[in-house]
């Protein structure tokens, strides 16, 4: 019953030295920013920004209203905001992007929808995800 491997199973395998995949499931709405060193999949709704040093996947039912920063990204759902990807950004057939994109490499399927400006080949500035980043901001504000 559970012995077969589906396409989605390959995504949940750990690829970053033992880090796991974070999932926001279908029917879940989250408001706020997310920072992660591991892969991330959004099948629900996120109103906020994503900052990841790994792969970000927006599933077919996923909705993101905010900016996405990551090493790689697959967009199958709807994103309203800026997407900055260091390596490969894939806009799948069911994907809808309203906002600017910055990517090292870009793959857009013919049925995908993209409204915005595209910048390719320029290095995307990625900040490492650490707790000290927030502490530094707090100390500068004081």
Secondary structure, 3 states (H helix, E strand, C coil): CCCCCCHHHHHHCCCCCCCCCEEECCCCEEECCEEECCCEEECCEEECCEEECCEEEECCCCEEECCEEECEEEECCEEECCEEEEEEEEECCCCEEECCEEEEEEEECCCCEEECCEEECCCCCCCCCCHHHHHHHHHHHC
